[in-house]
Amino acid sequence: MALFVLNSDITIGDFRFSGVNEVIIKRSIHSISDTALIKIPSIARIIRNGKAESENVLTGSLFNEGDKVTIKLGYNGVLQTEFKGFVKRRNLDMPLEVECEGYGWLMKRNRAQGFYLGCTLRDLLDIAVSDLDGGEAINVVCPDEINFSKVSLETNSGVDVLNKIAKYTDGALSCFFIKPDTLWCGRVLTQYANGIDPFNGIGGNIDIYIRPGFNALSDTSLLVHSRELNPVLVIYSKKQSNGTRLKQSSNSVKGYVRVRNKLLNQVKDAHSLKILANEKSLKESYTGYEGYITGFLQPYVQPGNSVTISDNQFPERNGTYLVESTEVHFGIKGARRKVELGPKFGFVKDN
């Protein structure tokens, strides 16, 4: 019988820890705020050049807001990078709690100003990640061309710019860090519903298999989400300068039972309105699951991955699903990874 020994390698600023009380890491395709909570002893002894210093130190005094953080976890010395980001704040309780945030932390500190009569989604994303602290850089992946008009930025942070994008598009787009320093923004379900990976393998780990009772716990909290229960027709429109309305309706879902009307005046053209309407309709009318399946650190799963479920006890669950979020718990009590599943791969193509 194979023996699995938990290992961690955590760096905060100039200090490195090989042990930890507890780590909790949360990531989601619905948020740019990757978070990590690290609990470590409040008193530590520093080792330099292989020798322990004579006096103990208060661990909290070693760190500062903005210090870089890297968390690697795994078994038997084989570690995966689960989180990269920055110290957000410290709670000097016992044990010491260090709250960390991913690269979205940088976007709360920069500033964007200006008025744009016309611009693209990519233009706004580039503005959102410009002029970051410490010369840091965030890569942007934006597969969709969506045009906006009359966009006003008045001393907004990068996060405020992303909030404006969400408001302008009725939340139809997904924007998240697919890698620690790579911001992905665009339509997810338009391709996923038709059996195409919208991330083009950027997030890695494209062949992930989960078997409840084998590499995941048998007890799950999955609930069926069926598009037949709540199909939606989405109608987006905008006021034009001549007083008329430009209107586009979704056609990605058939047999709708309710209608969503929304005025999107910052969206510039009919093409942009159309693709946003179809994406929004699919987000509210997908076939798949809601809820979590709990596994171990392996297989390594991150938001944006697809996982294939093979469940002999409940074969109706079998299929490939989008990972919407993950929550990793690691510490002296063991390690678990909660994986939130969403739409089924190819759910429009298969119907």
C-alpha positions as CSV (number, residue, x, y, z in Angstrom):
1,M,0.0,0.0,0.0
2,A,1.4,3.4,-1.1
3,L,2.2,5.9,1.7
4,F,1.4,9.5,0.9
5,V,3.2,12.1,3.1
6,L,1.9,15.7,2.9
7,N,4.5,18.4,2.1
8,S,4.4,22.1,1.8
9,D,6.8,24.8,0.7
10,I,5.6,28.3,1.6
11,T,7.5,31.6,1.0
12,I,6.4,34.9,2.4
13,G,8.8,37.8,1.6
14,D,12.3,36.7,2.4
15,F,11.2,33.8,4.7
16,R,10.4,30.2,3.8
17,F,8.4,27.7,5.8
18,S,8.4,23.9,5.4
19,G,5.6,23.4,7.9
20,V,2.3,25.2,8.6
21,N,-0.7,24.8,10.9
22,E,-3.3,25.3,8.1
23,V,-3.7,26.8,4.6
24,I,-7.0,27.6,2.9
25,I,-6.9,28.7,-0.7
26,K,-10.0,29.8,-2.7
27,R,-10.2,30.5,-6.5
28,S,-13.1,30.9,-8.9
29,I,-13.8,31.7,-12.5
30,H,-16.4,34.2,-11.2
31,S,-13.9,36.4,-9.3
32,I,-10.4,38.0,-9.8
33,S,-9.8,37.7,-6.1
34,D,-7.8,34.5,-5.5
35,T,-7.3,34.3,-1.7
36,A,-5.2,32.4,0.7
37,L,-5.2,32.2,4.5
38,I,-2.0,30.9,6.1
39,K,-1.9,29.9,9.8
40,I,1.5,29.5,11.3
41,P,3.0,29.6,14.8
42,S,3.2,33.0,16.3
43,I,6.7,32.4,17.6
44,A,9.5,31.0,15.3
45,R,13.2,30.4,15.2
46,I,15.0,31.6,12.1
47,I,17.5,29.3,10.4
48,R,20.3,31.0,8.4
49,N,22.9,29.1,6.5
50,G,21.7,25.8,8.1
51,K,22.1,27.1,11.6
52,A,19.3,28.1,14.0
53,E,19.6,31.6,15.6
54,S,19.7,31.6,19.4
55,E,16.6,33.7,20.0
56,N,12.9,33.2,19.0
57,V,11.1,36.0,17.1
58,L,7.5,37.0,16.8
59,T,6.5,35.6,13.4
60,G,4.2,38.6,12.6
61,S,7.1,41.0,12.7
62,L,8.8,39.3,9.8
63,F,6.1,40.2,7.2
64,N,4.7,43.3,5.7
65,E,1.7,44.2,3.5
66,G,2.6,43.6,-0.1
67,D,5.2,40.9,0.6
68,K,5.2,38.3,-2.2
69,V,3.7,34.9,-1.3
70,T,4.1,31.5,-3.0
71,I,2.4,28.4,-1.7
72,K,3.4,24.9,-3.0
73,L,1.6,21.8,-1.7
74,G,1.8,18.1,-2.5
75,Y,2.7,14.6,-1.5
76,N,6.1,12.9,-1.1
77,G,8.1,15.9,-2.2
78,V,6.1,16.4,-5.5
79,L,4.7,19.8,-5.1
80,Q,2.3,22.0,-7.2
81,T,2.1,25.8,-7.0
82,E,-1.4,26.4,-5.6
83,F,-1.1,30.1,-5.0
84,K,1.0,33.2,-5.8
85,G,0.1,36.6,-4.6
86,F,0.8,39.2,-1.9
87,V,0.3,39.7,1.9
88,K,-3.0,41.6,2.4
89,R,-3.0,41.8,6.2
90,R,-1.9,40.0,9.3
91,N,-4.0,38.9,12.3
92,L,-1.6,38.5,15.3
93,D,-3.7,35.9,17.1
94,M,-2.3,32.5,18.0
95,P,-1.6,30.9,15.6
96,L,-0.6,33.9,13.4
97,E,-3.0,34.4,10.4
98,V,-1.7,35.9,7.2
99,E,-4.4,36.9,4.8
100,C,-3.1,36.9,1.2
101,E,-4.6,37.9,-2.2
102,G,-3.6,37.0,-5.7
103,Y,-2.5,39.4,-8.4
104,G,-5.9,41.2,-8.2
105,W,-4.4,42.9,-5.1
106,L,-2.2,44.9,-7.4
107,M,-5.2,46.1,-9.5
108,K,-6.8,47.7,-6.4
109,R,-3.8,50.0,-6.1
110,N,-3.4,51.4,-9.6
111,R,-5.4,54.2,-11.1
112,A,-7.0,54.7,-14.5
113,Q,-8.5,57.9,-15.9
114,G,-9.9,59.2,-19.2
115,F,-12.9,59.3,-21.5
116,Y,-13.1,57.0,-24.5
117,L,-15.6,57.7,-27.3
118,G,-14.9,54.2,-28.6
119,C,-12.8,51.3,-27.3
120,T,-12.6,47.5,-27.2
121,L,-12.8,45.0,-24.4
122,R,-9.0,44.4,-24.8
123,D,-8.4,48.2,-24.5
124,L,-10.2,48.3,-21.1
125,L,-8.4,45.2,-19.8
126,D,-5.0,46.7,-20.8
127,I,-5.9,49.9,-18.9
128,A,-7.0,47.8,-15.9
129,V,-3.6,46.1,-15.6
130,S,-1.4,49.2,-16.3
131,D,1.0,51.0,-13.9
132,L,1.1,48.3,-11.3
133,D,3.2,48.6,-8.1
134,G,6.8,47.4,-8.0
135,G,7.1,47.0,-11.8
136,E,4.9,43.9,-11.7
137,A,3.1,42.8,-14.9
138,I,-0.1,41.0,-15.5
139,N,-0.7,39.2,-18.8
140,V,-4.1,39.6,-20.5
141,V,-5.9,36.9,-22.6
142,C,-9.0,38.2,-24.3
143,P,-10.3,36.0,-27.1
144,D,-13.4,38.1,-27.8
145,E,-13.7,41.4,-29.7
146,I,-16.4,43.5,-28.0
147,N,-16.8,47.2,-28.7
148,F,-17.8,49.9,-26.3
149,S,-18.7,53.6,-26.6
150,K,-18.6,56.6,-24.3
151,V,-16.6,55.0,-21.5
152,S,-15.7,57.3,-18.6
153,L,-13.0,56.4,-16.1
154,E,-12.6,58.9,-13.3
155,T,-9.7,57.9,-11.0
156,N,-10.8,54.3,-11.1
157,S,-8.6,51.4,-9.9
158,G,-8.1,48.4,-12.2
159,V,-10.7,46.5,-10.2
160,D,-13.2,49.4,-10.8
161,V,-12.5,49.1,-14.5
162,L,-13.4,45.4,-14.4
163,N,-16.5,46.2,-12.5
164,K,-17.5,48.6,-15.2
165,I,-17.0,45.9,-17.8
166,A,-19.3,43.6,-15.8
167,K,-21.9,46.4,-15.6
168,Y,-21.7,47.3,-19.3
169,T,-22.1,43.6,-20.3
170,D,-24.7,42.5,-17.7
171,G,-22.2,40.1,-16.2
172,A,-22.2,38.0,-19.3
173,L,-18.4,37.7,-19.4
174,S,-16.1,35.8,-17.1
175,C,-13.0,37.5,-15.8
176,F,-10.5,35.6,-13.6
177,F,-6.8,34.7,-13.1
178,I,-6.4,31.5,-15.1
179,K,-2.8,31.6,-14.0
180,P,-1.4,33.6,-11.0
181,D,-0.3,36.5,-13.3
182,T,-2.6,35.9,-16.3
183,L,-6.0,37.6,-16.5
184,W,-8.5,35.8,-18.7
185,C,-11.7,37.7,-19.8
186,G,-14.3,36.6,-22.3
187,R,-17.2,34.3,-23.1
188,V,-16.9,30.8,-21.6
189,L,-20.1,29.0,-22.4
190,T,-20.5,29.9,-26.0
191,Q,-17.7,27.5,-26.9
192,Y,-17.9,25.1,-23.9
193,A,-21.6,24.4,-24.7
194,N,-20.5,23.3,-28.2
195,G,-17.7,21.0,-27.1
196,I,-14.8,23.5,-27.5
197,D,-12.3,24.4,-24.7
198,P,-12.7,28.2,-24.4
199,F,-9.3,28.5,-22.6
200,N,-7.3,26.6,-25.3
201,G,-5.4,24.7,-22.7
202,I,-4.0,27.8,-21.0
203,G,-4.9,26.6,-17.6
204,G,-3.2,23.2,-18.2
205,N,-4.4,19.8,-16.9
206,I,-6.9,19.2,-19.7
207,D,-7.2,15.4,-19.0
208,I,-8.4,15.1,-15.4
209,Y,-10.4,12.1,-14.2
210,I,-12.3,11.9,-10.9
211,R,-13.7,8.6,-9.5
212,P,-15.8,9.0,-6.3
213,G,-14.6,6.4,-3.8
214,F,-11.2,6.2,-5.5
215,N,-9.5,9.6,-5.8
216,A,-12.4,11.5,-4.4
217,L,-14.9,11.0,-1.5
218,S,-18.0,9.1,-2.3
219,D,-20.2,11.7,-0.5
220,T,-20.8,14.6,-2.8
221,S,-23.2,17.6,-2.8
222,L,-23.9,17.7,-6.5
223,L,-27.4,18.8,-7.7
224,V,-28.5,18.5,-11.3
225,H,-28.8,21.8,-13.2
226,S,-30.9,21.3,-16.3
227,R,-31.5,23.9,-19.0
228,E,-34.9,22.5,-19.6
229,L,-36.0,23.8,-16.2
230,N,-35.3,27.4,-16.9
231,P,-34.3,28.4,-20.5
232,V,-34.0,32.1,-21.0
233,L,-34.4,34.4,-24.0
234,V,-32.1,37.3,-23.6
235,I,-32.8,40.6,-25.4
236,Y,-30.1,43.3,-25.3
237,S,-30.6,46.8,-26.7
238,K,-29.0,50.2,-26.8
239,K,-30.3,53.7,-27.6
240,Q,-28.8,55.2,-30.7
241,S,-28.1,58.9,-31.4
242,N,-31.1,59.2,-33.7
243,G,-33.5,58.1,-30.9
244,T,-34.1,54.5,-32.2
245,R,-33.1,51.3,-30.4
246,L,-30.6,48.8,-31.6
247,K,-31.9,45.4,-30.4
248,Q,-30.5,41.9,-30.5
249,S,-31.9,38.6,-29.2
250,S,-30.2,35.4,-28.2
251,N,-30.7,32.2,-30.3
252,S,-28.4,29.9,-28.4
253,V,-31.2,28.2,-26.4
254,K,-34.5,26.9,-27.8
255,G,-37.9,26.6,-26.1
256,Y,-37.4,29.5,-23.6
257,V,-39.9,30.0,-20.7
258,R,-38.9,33.5,-19.7
259,V,-37.4,36.6,-21.2
260,R,-34.7,38.9,-19.9
261,N,-34.6,42.5,-21.3
262,K,-31.7,44.8,-20.6
263,L,-30.5,48.1,-21.9
264,L,-26.7,48.1,-22.6
265,N,-25.9,51.6,-23.8
266,Q,-22.1,51.3,-23.5
267,V,-22.1,48.3,-25.9
268,K,-21.4,49.9,-29.3
269,D,-22.7,47.6,-32.1
270,A,-25.2,44.8,-33.0
271,H,-22.5,42.1,-33.2
272,S,-21.3,42.8,-29.6
273,L,-24.9,42.8,-28.4
274,K,-25.6,39.5,-30.1
275,I,-22.7,37.5,-28.8
276,L,-23.3,38.9,-25.2
277,A,-27.0,37.9,-25.4
278,N,-26.1,34.4,-26.4
279,E,-23.5,34.0,-23.7
280,K,-25.9,35.3,-21.0
281,S,-28.6,33.0,-22.2
282,L,-26.3,30.0,-21.9
283,K,-25.0,31.0,-18.4
284,E,-28.6,30.9,-17.1
285,S,-29.8,27.9,-19.1
286,Y,-27.0,25.3,-19.0
287,T,-27.0,21.6,-18.4
288,G,-24.7,20.3,-15.8
289,Y,-24.3,20.4,-12.0
290,E,-24.4,22.7,-9.0
291,G,-22.4,21.9,-6.0
292,Y,-19.1,20.3,-5.0
293,I,-17.2,17.1,-5.2
294,T,-14.4,16.7,-2.6
295,G,-11.1,15.0,-3.3
296,F,-7.5,15.1,-2.2
297,L,-4.6,17.2,-3.4
298,Q,-4.3,14.9,-6.4
299,P,-5.5,15.2,-9.0
300,Y,-4.4,18.8,-9.3
301,V,-7.5,20.8,-10.3
302,Q,-7.9,24.5,-10.8
303,P,-10.8,26.8,-12.0
304,G,-11.1,26.7,-15.8
305,N,-10.1,23.0,-16.0
306,S,-12.5,20.3,-17.2
307,V,-12.9,17.2,-15.1
308,T,-14.3,13.9,-16.3
309,I,-16.5,12.1,-13.7
310,S,-16.6,8.3,-13.7
311,D,-19.1,7.1,-11.0
312,N,-20.1,3.5,-11.0
313,Q,-22.7,4.0,-8.3
314,F,-24.4,7.0,-10.1
315,P,-23.6,6.6,-13.8
316,E,-25.9,9.4,-14.6
317,R,-23.2,11.7,-13.3
318,N,-20.7,10.5,-15.8
319,G,-19.4,13.2,-18.2
320,T,-17.0,16.1,-18.5
321,Y,-17.7,19.3,-16.6
322,L,-16.3,22.8,-16.2
323,V,-14.6,23.5,-12.9
324,E,-16.0,26.8,-11.6
325,S,-14.1,27.1,-8.3
326,T,-11.8,25.2,-6.0
327,E,-11.2,25.4,-2.3
328,V,-8.1,23.8,-0.9
329,H,-7.6,22.9,2.8
330,F,-4.2,21.8,3.9
331,G,-2.8,21.4,7.4
332,I,-2.1,19.2,10.4
333,K,-5.5,17.5,9.9
334,G,-4.8,16.5,6.3
335,A,-5.6,17.9,2.9
336,R,-8.8,18.2,0.8
337,R,-9.7,19.9,-2.4
338,K,-13.4,20.9,-2.9
339,V,-14.1,21.2,-6.6
340,E,-17.3,23.1,-7.7
341,L,-18.7,21.7,-11.0
342,G,-20.8,23.6,-13.5
343,P,-21.8,23.1,-17.1
344,K,-21.4,19.9,-18.9
345,F,-19.0,19.9,-21.9
346,G,-20.9,20.1,-25.1
347,F,-24.3,20.4,-23.5
348,V,-25.9,22.2,-26.5
349,K,-24.1,20.0,-29.0
350,D,-25.4,16.9,-27.2
351,N,-29.0,18.0,-27.2
